[in-house]
Amino acid sequence: MTATLATLRKSRRVSQLELSLRAGVSQRHLSCIETGRARAGRETLIALLDSLGATLQERNQALLAAGYAPAHTERALEAPEMAPVRAALEQLIHANGAAPALVLDGEYNVVMANEGLARLMTLLGLPGQAMLGQPLNLLRAIFAPGGLRSLCVDEAWLCGEMWARACREAEHLPRLRALLDELRPTLQPWAAVETGNLPVLAFRLRAADGRVLSFFSTITSFGTPLDITLASLKVEHLFPSDEATRLALADGRAG
């Protein structure tokens, strides 16, 4: 669906009156813009998109629909201009002693991962290096039939949290929304499960030798990105939440 101004406003459940007040545009003029009886100037349209919190991709689509050139690029991560970004990501996930970490794009494809994640996968009895050396989609790997969710001690709770997060993001990402629609028929209903009182996403995984490994997750993103690809990237670190897990990962490093 093309992200026109009217569709964006309705998707965010914002009335014409509220948007006009936010952007400093009269409600009558806004109505004329949405119905095509008036053409918004580029600066006015950008102000309206700012007021709606439109994503970079939505901004481009709305500008194109109004007859203007897009405002934001969408470079491949491998593009020469993205070399400083790749270097920053490498430094972030490969820092000395870094916890298991992966870089995800907007559709949850794994575009980078570190040795810590490979060690964790080995502890879980998975072919870590082999899996990370090929295209891997985290949502498919977890939610597809026979997926990695069976390794979660708190499967119902963690899957519910991950699915809810992806659904929130998919509201403004059509390709992610299509992936969730594809996976939805394979899902089972999840009940709310209490897993502790840490103020972060905490979860436990079953290692191949029967140990339970405990982690909490943090997500890092680029501040005020101006490129669509860069805006979609997120770096997820899995930090050990107890000493036994920290030692298990350290032993994997020594091996």
JOHUGI-V165422 format. One record per residue. N is the residue number from 1. PSI is psi in whole degrees, 0 to 359 (999 if undefined). OMEGA is omega in whole degrees, -180 to 180 (none if undefined). D_CENTER is the distance of its C-alpha to the mean C-alpha in whole Angstrom. Layout:
BEGIN
N PSI OMEGA D_CENTER
N PSI OMEGA D_CENTER
END
This chain:
BEGIN
1 129 180 20
2 136 -177 21
3 75 173 20
4 168 -179 23
5 317 -178 24
6 317 -179 25
7 323 178 23
8 316 -179 20
9 315 -178 22
10 324 -180 23
11 333 179 19
12 6 177 19
13 45 178 23
14 130 180 24
15 162 176 28
16 320 -180 30
17 314 -179 32
18 317 -180 29
19 321 179 27
20 323 178 30
21 320 180 31
22 317 -172 28
23 353 -179 28
24 33 178 32
25 140 -179 33
26 147 -179 35
27 324 -180 34
28 317 179 37
29 320 178 36
30 318 179 32
31 319 179 34
32 323 178 35
33 314 -176 32
34 328 -178 30
35 357 178 33
36 6 179 34
37 345 176 37
38 153 180 36
39 122 179 34
40 139 170 32
41 158 -178 32
42 315 -179 29
43 321 178 29
44 316 180 30
45 318 179 27
46 322 177 24
47 320 178 26
48 318 179 25
49 321 175 21
50 317 -178 21
51 335 178 22
52 354 -177 20
53 36 -178 17
54 144 175 16
55 167 180 13
56 320 179 14
57 318 178 14
58 323 178 16
59 314 179 19
60 315 -178 20
61 318 -180 20
62 321 178 22
63 317 179 24
64 319 179 25
65 331 -180 26
66 359 177 28
67 16 180 30
68 159 176 28
69 147 178 27
70 152 -176 23
71 342 -171 22
72 143 178 19
73 167 173 19
74 82 -178 16
75 147 172 18
76 148 -180 17
77 334 -179 16
78 355 -177 19
79 147 -179 21
80 323 -178 24
81 342 -178 22
82 7 -179 19
83 315 178 21
84 327 178 21
85 314 178 17
86 319 -180 18
87 320 179 20
88 319 179 18
89 317 178 15
90 317 180 18
91 322 -177 20
92 318 -174 17
93 342 -178 17
94 17 177 20
95 153 -179 22
96 124 179 25
97 17 -177 25
98 140 174 21
99 164 175 19
100 132 -176 17
101 151 177 14
102 152 177 12
103 126 -178 10
104 145 172 7
105 188 -174 6
106 338 179 5
107 14 179 7
108 26 169 6
109 136 178 9
110 114 -178 11
111 342 174 12
112 153 174 14
113 160 -178 15
114 177 -179 18
115 329 179 21
116 321 178 20
117 322 177 18
118 319 178 21
119 318 180 23
120 316 -180 21
121 324 176 21
122 318 177 25
123 328 -180 26
124 358 180 24
125 24 -179 26
126 152 178 24
127 81 -171 24
128 300 -176 22
129 322 -179 23
130 317 -179 24
131 320 -177 20
132 346 180 18
133 4 179 21
134 164 179 20
135 129 -177 17
136 125 175 15
137 123 -173 12
138 320 -180 10
139 318 177 11
140 316 -177 14
141 328 -177 15
142 314 -168 15
143 345 178 16
144 155 179 18
145 132 -177 22
146 20 -175 23
147 183 -174 19
148 351 -178 18
149 338 179 18
150 345 178 22
151 352 -177 22
152 127 175 20
153 319 -179 23
154 57 -171 22
155 312 -176 20
156 314 -177 20
157 311 -176 19
158 317 179 16
159 321 177 15
160 318 180 15
161 315 -179 13
162 318 -179 10
163 319 180 11
164 319 179 12
165 315 180 8
166 323 179 7
167 322 177 10
168 317 -180 10
169 326 -175 7
170 344 179 9
171 330 -177 12
172 11 -179 11
173 95 -175 10
174 321 -178 13
175 324 175 12
176 321 179 9
177 320 179 12
178 321 178 14
179 317 179 13
180 322 177 13
181 324 179 16
182 320 -176 17
183 337 -172 16
184 319 -178 18
185 341 -178 21
186 356 -173 21
187 155 174 20
188 150 177 22
189 138 -179 22
190 139 177 21
191 153 176 23
192 129 -177 22
193 132 177 23
194 131 -178 24
195 22 180 23
196 185 -174 24
197 23 175 24
198 141 -179 22
199 29 180 20
200 172 177 16
201 107 -179 15
202 144 -178 18
203 165 -179 18
204 142 -178 21
205 148 178 21
206 119 176 25
207 162 -178 26
208 332 -179 28
209 9 177 31
210 347 178 31
211 154 174 29
212 123 -180 27
213 131 -175 24
214 134 -177 22
215 161 161 19
216 154 -171 17
217 140 170 13
218 148 -179 12
219 131 179 9
220 138 176 10
221 167 179 9
222 135 179 12
223 136 178 14
224 57 179 15
225 151 179 14
226 3 179 17
227 139 -175 15
228 317 178 13
229 314 -178 11
230 323 -180 11
231 333 -176 10
232 344 -174 6
233 141 173 7
234 141 179 6
235 122 -179 9
236 122 174 10
237 140 177 13
238 102 -177 15
239 135 175 18
240 137 179 22
241 6 172 23
242 166 -175 26
243 325 -179 29
244 321 179 29
245 318 179 26
246 317 180 26
247 323 179 29
248 317 178 28
249 322 179 26
250 321 178 28
251 323 177 31
252 324 178 28
253 318 -178 28
254 327 -179 32
255 999 none 32
END
